[in-house]
Amino acid sequence: MADFQKEYEQLSMTDRERFRQLTNYLLGHTYLLSRTMNFEEGTRPVNSDYIFVERNLDLFQEYLSYAGFRLTVDNHYGVMALSGEYEGSRVRFDKFTTLMIYCLRLIYEEEREKITLNDTVFVTTSDIVNKMITVGAIKKKPSDRQLRDSLRLIGRFNLVLKDSGVWEQADTRYAIMPSLLFIISNERIRNLNSLVKTTPDPADEAAGEEIEEEMADEMEEESGEE
């Protein structure tokens, strides 16, 4: 702690405040991206917050480690990810949100094969719903509220970035971020693929509790909030 205190005190007052803000941001959003998205210009500007954390990475890692968190960096994909050691620091997605993330990952992988690594995969709310129906994750279009709640949660963790428009509107556009590769492993993709083929419609209130638990176990987002 003495080393942290010494290094922290060497920061300017402005940088200390930014350190506090970004620590809170990581705890609330889990993923920090090296590039943001300018939908109007079709560009991906460099994220100055990512640069700041990268420049002070040892300081962030040491501070977060005291609370049982691990901050890792993948500069190839431009993603920083925060993971917690304790169960209470993890957020569990409901089954519908889990299946939506699964389908976003499928779309991302399919489209990435058609573009260069520097390009971005875009989808609309309608594209996501259609994919979920196509793979058998759902049988019909979910309610606007269900769509809004799940997409907003996914957006909170920087798995997608939203253009203008409301979350549930059919033509609202999203950029799928590479952070999606870190939340769901290839093994989980295979397991979820198996579950999709045997799971009742997640909008069905009568869906079995056993399958609900399986889905919850298969997708678990590690975050700084319960």
C-alpha positions as CSV (number, residue, x, y, z in Angstrom):
1,M,0.0,0.0,0.0
2,A,2.9,2.3,0.7
3,D,4.1,2.0,-3.0
4,F,0.6,2.8,-4.2
5,Q,0.3,5.8,-1.9
6,K,3.6,7.1,-3.1
7,E,2.8,6.7,-6.8
8,Y,-0.7,8.1,-6.3
9,E,0.6,11.2,-4.7
10,Q,2.8,11.9,-7.6
11,L,-0.3,12.3,-9.8
12,S,-1.6,15.8,-10.4
13,M,-4.9,16.8,-8.7
14,T,-6.6,16.5,-12.1
15,D,-5.2,13.0,-12.7
16,R,-6.1,11.9,-9.2
17,E,-9.7,12.9,-9.9
18,R,-9.6,11.1,-13.2
19,F,-8.2,8.0,-11.5
20,R,-11.1,7.9,-9.1
21,Q,-13.7,8.4,-11.9
22,L,-12.2,5.7,-14.0
23,T,-11.9,3.2,-11.1
24,N,-15.6,3.7,-10.5
25,Y,-16.3,3.4,-14.2
26,L,-14.5,0.0,-14.4
27,L,-16.4,-1.3,-11.4
28,G,-19.7,-0.3,-13.0
29,H,-19.0,-1.3,-16.6
30,T,-16.4,-4.1,-16.4
31,Y,-15.0,-3.4,-19.9
32,L,-13.1,-0.4,-21.2
33,L,-12.6,0.0,-25.0
34,S,-9.6,1.5,-26.7
35,R,-11.8,3.0,-29.3
36,T,-15.3,4.5,-29.2
37,M,-17.7,4.8,-32.1
38,N,-18.7,7.9,-34.1
39,F,-21.8,6.7,-36.0
40,E,-22.2,9.9,-38.0
41,E,-18.7,9.9,-39.4
42,G,-18.3,6.2,-39.4
43,T,-15.0,6.4,-37.5
44,R,-13.7,4.9,-34.3
45,P,-11.8,7.6,-32.3
46,V,-9.2,6.7,-29.7
47,N,-10.6,6.5,-26.2
48,S,-8.6,8.9,-24.0
49,D,-9.8,7.0,-20.9
50,Y,-8.2,3.8,-22.1
51,I,-4.9,5.6,-22.8
52,F,-5.0,7.1,-19.3
53,V,-5.6,3.7,-17.6
54,E,-2.9,2.1,-19.8
55,R,-0.4,4.8,-18.8
56,N,-1.2,4.2,-15.2
57,L,-1.9,0.5,-15.4
58,D,0.2,-0.6,-12.5
59,L,-1.5,1.9,-10.2
60,F,-5.0,0.7,-11.3
61,Q,-4.1,-2.9,-11.0
62,E,-2.6,-2.6,-7.5
63,Y,-5.4,-0.5,-6.2
64,L,-8.1,-2.8,-7.5
65,S,-6.3,-5.9,-6.3
66,Y,-6.8,-4.8,-2.7
67,A,-10.6,-5.2,-3.2
68,G,-10.2,-8.6,-4.9
69,F,-10.4,-7.5,-8.5
70,R,-8.1,-8.2,-11.5
71,L,-7.7,-5.8,-14.4
72,T,-6.4,-7.4,-17.6
73,V,-5.5,-5.8,-20.9
74,D,-5.7,-7.2,-24.4
75,N,-4.2,-4.6,-26.7
76,H,-4.8,-6.8,-29.8
77,Y,-8.5,-6.3,-29.4
78,G,-8.3,-3.1,-27.5
79,V,-10.2,-4.3,-24.4
80,M,-9.6,-3.9,-20.7
81,A,-11.5,-6.3,-18.6
82,L,-12.2,-6.3,-14.8
83,S,-12.9,-9.6,-13.1
84,G,-13.8,-10.2,-9.4
85,E,-12.6,-13.0,-7.2
86,Y,-15.8,-13.2,-5.2
87,E,-19.3,-14.3,-6.0
88,G,-20.8,-11.1,-4.7
89,S,-19.0,-9.1,-7.4
90,R,-20.6,-11.0,-10.3
91,V,-23.7,-10.1,-12.2
92,R,-25.9,-12.9,-13.6
93,F,-27.8,-12.1,-16.8
94,D,-31.3,-13.6,-17.1
95,K,-31.9,-16.2,-19.7
96,F,-33.2,-13.9,-22.4
97,T,-30.3,-11.6,-22.1
98,T,-27.9,-14.6,-22.2
99,L,-29.4,-15.8,-25.4
100,M,-29.2,-12.3,-26.9
101,I,-25.5,-12.2,-26.1
102,Y,-25.1,-15.6,-27.6
103,C,-26.7,-14.5,-30.8
104,L,-24.7,-11.2,-30.9
105,R,-21.6,-13.3,-30.7
106,L,-22.8,-15.5,-33.6
107,I,-23.5,-12.4,-35.7
108,Y,-20.1,-11.0,-34.8
109,E,-18.2,-14.1,-35.8
110,E,-20.1,-14.6,-39.0
111,E,-19.6,-10.9,-40.1
112,R,-16.0,-10.7,-39.0
113,E,-15.2,-13.3,-41.7
114,K,-16.4,-10.9,-44.4
115,I,-14.5,-7.8,-43.2
116,T,-11.1,-6.8,-42.1
117,L,-10.2,-6.9,-38.4
118,N,-10.2,-3.1,-38.3
119,D,-13.8,-2.8,-39.5
120,T,-16.8,-2.9,-37.2
121,V,-19.8,-5.2,-37.2
122,F,-23.1,-3.3,-37.2
123,V,-26.6,-4.7,-36.4
124,T,-30.0,-3.4,-35.8
125,T,-32.5,-4.4,-33.1
126,S,-34.4,-6.2,-35.9
127,D,-31.3,-8.1,-37.0
128,I,-30.8,-9.3,-33.4
129,V,-34.4,-10.5,-33.0
130,N,-34.4,-12.2,-36.4
131,K,-31.2,-14.0,-35.5
132,M,-32.6,-15.2,-32.1
133,I,-35.7,-16.6,-34.0
134,T,-33.6,-18.2,-36.7
135,V,-31.4,-20.2,-34.3
136,G,-34.4,-21.2,-32.2
137,A,-33.5,-19.1,-29.1
138,I,-37.1,-17.6,-29.2
139,K,-40.2,-18.4,-31.1
140,K,-41.6,-14.9,-31.6
141,K,-40.7,-11.2,-31.1
142,P,-40.3,-10.4,-27.4
143,S,-42.0,-7.4,-25.8
144,D,-40.5,-3.9,-26.2
145,R,-39.8,-3.8,-22.5
146,Q,-37.8,-7.1,-22.6
147,L,-35.8,-5.9,-25.6
148,R,-35.1,-2.5,-24.0
149,D,-34.0,-3.9,-20.7
150,S,-31.7,-6.5,-22.2
151,L,-30.1,-4.2,-24.8
152,R,-29.6,-1.5,-22.2
153,L,-27.9,-4.0,-19.9
154,I,-25.7,-5.3,-22.7
155,G,-24.8,-1.7,-23.6
156,R,-23.9,-0.9,-20.0
157,F,-21.1,-3.4,-20.2
158,N,-19.8,-2.0,-23.5
159,L,-20.6,-5.2,-25.4
160,V,-22.4,-3.0,-28.0
161,L,-22.4,0.8,-28.6
162,K,-25.7,2.3,-29.6
163,D,-26.4,4.9,-32.3
164,S,-29.2,7.4,-31.8
165,G,-32.7,6.1,-31.3
166,V,-34.5,4.1,-28.7
167,W,-33.2,0.7,-27.7
168,E,-36.2,-1.4,-28.8
169,Q,-36.9,0.4,-32.1
170,A,-36.5,-2.0,-35.0
171,D,-34.0,0.1,-37.0
172,T,-31.9,1.3,-34.1
173,R,-28.3,0.5,-35.0
174,Y,-25.5,-0.9,-32.8
175,A,-21.8,-1.5,-33.2
176,I,-20.8,-4.9,-31.8
177,M,-17.6,-4.5,-29.7
178,P,-14.7,-7.0,-29.4
179,S,-15.4,-7.1,-25.6
180,L,-18.1,-9.6,-26.6
181,L,-15.3,-12.1,-27.2
182,F,-14.3,-11.9,-23.5
183,I,-17.7,-12.4,-21.9
184,I,-18.4,-15.7,-23.7
185,S,-15.7,-18.3,-24.4
186,N,-15.7,-20.8,-27.3
187,E,-16.6,-23.5,-24.8
188,R,-19.6,-21.6,-23.6
189,I,-20.7,-21.0,-27.2
190,R,-20.8,-24.8,-27.7
191,N,-22.6,-25.3,-24.4
192,L,-25.2,-22.6,-25.2
193,N,-25.7,-23.9,-28.7
194,S,-26.6,-27.2,-27.1
195,L,-29.0,-25.5,-24.6
196,V,-30.7,-23.5,-27.3
197,K,-31.6,-26.7,-29.1
198,T,-33.3,-28.1,-26.0
199,T,-34.6,-25.0,-24.2
200,P,-38.2,-23.9,-24.3
201,D,-39.0,-20.3,-25.4
202,P,-37.3,-18.1,-22.7
203,A,-40.4,-15.8,-22.8
204,D,-42.5,-18.8,-21.6
205,E,-43.3,-18.4,-17.9
206,A,-43.6,-22.2,-17.6
207,A,-40.0,-22.8,-18.7
208,G,-38.3,-25.4,-16.4
209,E,-36.4,-24.1,-13.3
210,E,-33.6,-26.6,-14.0
211,I,-32.9,-25.2,-17.5
212,E,-33.1,-21.6,-16.0
213,E,-30.3,-22.5,-13.6
214,E,-28.3,-24.1,-16.4
215,M,-28.5,-20.9,-18.5
216,A,-27.6,-18.7,-15.5
217,D,-24.5,-20.9,-14.9
218,E,-23.4,-20.8,-18.5
219,M,-23.4,-17.0,-18.8
220,E,-21.9,-15.0,-15.9
221,E,-20.7,-11.5,-16.2
222,E,-18.1,-10.4,-13.7
223,S,-18.6,-6.9,-12.6
224,G,-17.9,-4.6,-9.7
225,E,-21.6,-4.4,-8.8
226,E,-24.0,-7.1,-7.6
